[in-house]
Amino acid sequence: AVARGVRLRLAQHWLRAGRYERVLECAREMIAEDDLDEAGWEMSIRAHLAVGSVGEGQRDYRVYRELLARELAVEPPPSLTALLSANADRQIS
């Protein structure tokens, strides 16, 4: 099994390289291991937004927000909320 830190570094590398399908693969693995993994959700949202799938990014954000509320009674970090807000005016796909 690939350690979480290695997956995160890979996801960041693939994001910079524009290989968004690879980013999503890493993110899914991180989330499958720990459904509250903030970095996994962020990478997934970033990849969706990068390819114009705003609706998918918003869906991931909602799922993560609901998990956090149910499990920890907290909200997503402001940086993640800002990421979605910055893309709110883009076409939803």
N, C-alpha and C positions, 0 to 999 in steps of 0.2 A: 504494500500500500504506500502511496505517495503521501508524505507528511503534509499537513495543512499549509505550513509556511512555503513549501515548495510549490504547491498548487497555486497559492496566491501570487507568488513571483512569476510563475508561468502565465497566469491570467493577465497580470500586468504587462508582461512581455508581449503576449498576443494582442492585447488591447493597443499597445503602441504600434505594433506591426500591422494593425488593421485586419487581423484574423479573428473576426468576431465569433465565428462558429466554434473556434478553439476556446475563446473566452467563456462562452456559454457552457462548453463541456466541463471546463475546470470549475466554473461556478456551480453547476449542477452537482458535481462530485462533492464540493465543499458543503453545499446545503444538505445533500443526502446524508453526510456524516453528522452534521449538526444543523438542524433547521433554524436555529437562531444565529447562525454565522453571518454577522453583519457584512464582512468583506465579500462573502459569497453572493449575498443579495445585491450588494453594490456593483460588483462586477457584472452580474446578470443584467441589472438595470442599465448600466453604462453600455453594454454591448447592444441591447435592444435599441437604446436611443441612438447609438452610432449608426445603425442601419436604417433608422427612420421608423422603427416599430415602437412608436410612442405608446400605443395602447398596451403592448406587451410589457413595456417598462412600467407603466402605471399599474398594470395587473400585479406584477411582481411586488411593487411597492405596497399595494393594498394587502396582499397575502402576508408580507413581512410585518406590516403594521398590525394586522390582526393577530399574528402569532405573538408579537411582543406584548400587545395589550392583554391577551389571554394568559400567557405564561409568566410575564414579569410585571404587568401593569405599568408599562412605560411606552413612550412614543419613540419612533425612529429618530436618529440623531439629526440635528438641524442641517448638517451638510447633505444628507441624503434627501431631505425634504426640499432643500434649495436646488439640488440637481433636477428634481422633477419639476419644480416651479419654473426653472430656467427654460424648460422644454415644453411648458404647458400650452404655448401658443402654436406649436408645430402640429401638423396634420396627424391625427390619430389613425393608425393603421391596424 
